[in-house]
Protein backbone atom coordinates (compact mmCIF):
# COMPACT_ATOMS: atom_id res chain seq x y z
CA UNK A 1 0.00 0.00 0.00
CA UNK A 2 2.90 2.34 0.75
CA UNK A 3 4.33 1.85 -2.74
CA UNK A 4 0.97 2.67 -4.31
CA UNK A 5 0.73 5.87 -2.28
CA UNK A 6 4.33 6.75 -3.18
CA UNK A 7 3.50 6.24 -6.86
CA UNK A 8 0.49 8.53 -6.59
CA UNK A 9 2.65 11.18 -4.93
CA UNK A 10 5.36 10.79 -7.59
CA UNK A 11 2.76 11.04 -10.35
CA UNK A 12 1.38 14.26 -8.90
CA UNK A 13 4.84 15.75 -8.28
CA UNK A 14 5.97 14.82 -11.78
CA UNK A 15 3.28 17.06 -13.25
CA UNK A 16 4.87 20.09 -11.58
CA UNK A 17 7.44 21.21 -14.17
CA UNK A 18 10.06 22.69 -11.79
CA UNK A 19 10.07 19.52 -9.68
CA UNK A 20 10.21 17.20 -12.69
CA UNK A 21 12.95 19.18 -14.42
CA UNK A 22 15.03 19.18 -11.21
CA UNK A 23 15.09 15.36 -11.02
CA UNK A 24 13.83 13.63 -14.19
CA UNK A 25 16.08 10.61 -13.64
CA UNK A 26 14.62 10.06 -10.18
CA UNK A 27 11.10 9.84 -11.56
CA UNK A 28 12.16 7.45 -14.35
CA UNK A 29 14.05 5.13 -11.98
CA UNK A 30 11.24 5.26 -9.43
CA UNK A 31 8.84 4.15 -12.16
CA UNK A 32 11.15 1.32 -13.24
CA UNK A 33 11.61 0.11 -9.65
CA UNK A 34 7.88 0.33 -8.95
CA UNK A 35 6.93 -1.60 -12.06
CA UNK A 36 9.55 -4.22 -11.19
CA UNK A 37 8.07 -4.68 -7.72
CA UNK A 38 4.50 -4.81 -9.06
CA UNK A 39 5.52 -7.27 -11.79
CA UNK A 40 7.22 -9.62 -9.34
CA UNK A 41 4.20 -9.39 -7.03
CA UNK A 42 1.80 -10.18 -9.91
CA UNK A 43 3.89 -13.15 -11.08
CA UNK A 44 4.20 -14.52 -7.54
CA UNK A 45 0.45 -14.29 -7.04
CA UNK A 46 -0.11 -15.98 -10.41
CA UNK A 47 2.36 -18.72 -9.47
CA UNK A 48 1.04 -19.32 -5.95
CA UNK A 49 -2.69 -19.09 -6.68
CA UNK A 50 -2.86 -22.86 -7.13
CA UNK A 51 -2.40 -23.22 -3.35
CA UNK A 52 -6.00 -22.06 -3.04
CA UNK A 53 -8.58 -24.81 -3.52
CA UNK A 54 -10.44 -22.49 -5.92
CA UNK A 55 -7.53 -22.55 -8.37
CA UNK A 56 -5.94 -25.95 -7.65
CA UNK A 57 -6.81 -27.66 -10.95
CA UNK A 58 -4.92 -27.54 -14.25
CA UNK A 59 -6.65 -24.33 -15.43
CA UNK A 60 -6.40 -22.61 -12.06
CA UNK A 61 -3.79 -20.07 -13.08
CA UNK A 62 -5.75 -19.09 -16.16
CA UNK A 63 -8.95 -18.71 -14.12
CA UNK A 64 -7.05 -16.61 -11.58
CA UNK A 65 -5.53 -14.45 -14.34
CA UNK A 66 -9.03 -13.77 -15.66
CA UNK A 67 -10.39 -12.51 -12.33
CA UNK A 68 -11.20 -8.78 -12.31
CA UNK A 69 -8.46 -7.87 -9.80
CA UNK A 70 -5.78 -9.83 -11.69
CA UNK A 71 -6.82 -8.12 -14.93
CA UNK A 72 -6.63 -4.71 -13.26
CA UNK A 73 -3.15 -5.55 -11.93
CA UNK A 74 -2.02 -6.67 -15.38
CA UNK A 75 -3.43 -3.53 -16.99
CA UNK A 76 -1.52 -1.46 -14.44
CA UNK A 77 1.88 -2.86 -15.47
CA UNK A 78 1.26 -3.67 -19.13
CA UNK A 79 1.70 -0.11 -20.50
CA UNK A 80 5.27 -0.08 -19.22
CA UNK A 81 6.14 -3.17 -21.29
CA UNK A 82 4.30 -2.27 -24.53
CA UNK A 83 7.14 -0.14 -26.02
CA UNK A 84 9.54 -3.06 -25.49
CA UNK A 85 7.15 -5.47 -27.18
CA UNK A 86 6.62 -3.06 -30.06
CA UNK A 87 10.36 -2.66 -30.61
CA UNK A 88 10.85 -6.46 -30.61
CA UNK A 89 8.08 -6.87 -33.17
CA UNK A 90 9.50 -4.07 -35.32
CA UNK A 91 13.00 -5.53 -35.12
CA UNK A 92 11.83 -9.02 -36.06
CA UNK A 93 9.74 -7.61 -38.88
CA UNK A 94 12.68 -5.64 -40.24
CA UNK A 95 15.00 -8.65 -39.93
CA UNK A 96 12.49 -10.82 -41.74
CA UNK A 97 12.18 -8.36 -44.63
CA UNK A 98 15.97 -8.14 -44.89
CA UNK A 99 16.32 -11.92 -44.95
CA UNK A 100 13.66 -12.28 -47.63
CA UNK A 101 15.19 -9.50 -49.72
CA UNK A 102 18.67 -10.98 -49.61
CA UNK A 103 17.47 -14.51 -50.30
CA UNK A 104 15.37 -13.37 -53.24
CA UNK A 105 18.22 -11.26 -54.58
CA UNK A 106 20.53 -14.25 -54.52
CA UNK A 107 18.15 -16.24 -56.67
CA UNK A 108 17.23 -18.77 -53.99
CA UNK A 109 13.98 -17.65 -52.35
CA UNK A 110 13.28 -19.04 -48.91
CA UNK A 111 9.77 -20.39 -48.57
CA UNK A 112 8.09 -19.48 -45.29
Secondary structure, 3 states (H helix, E strand, C coil): CHHHHHHHHHHHHHCCHHHHHHCHHHHHHHHHHHHHHHHHHHHHHHHHHHHCHHHCCCCHHHHHHCCHHHHHHHHHHHHHHHHHHHHHHHHHHHHHHHHHHHHHHCCCCCCC
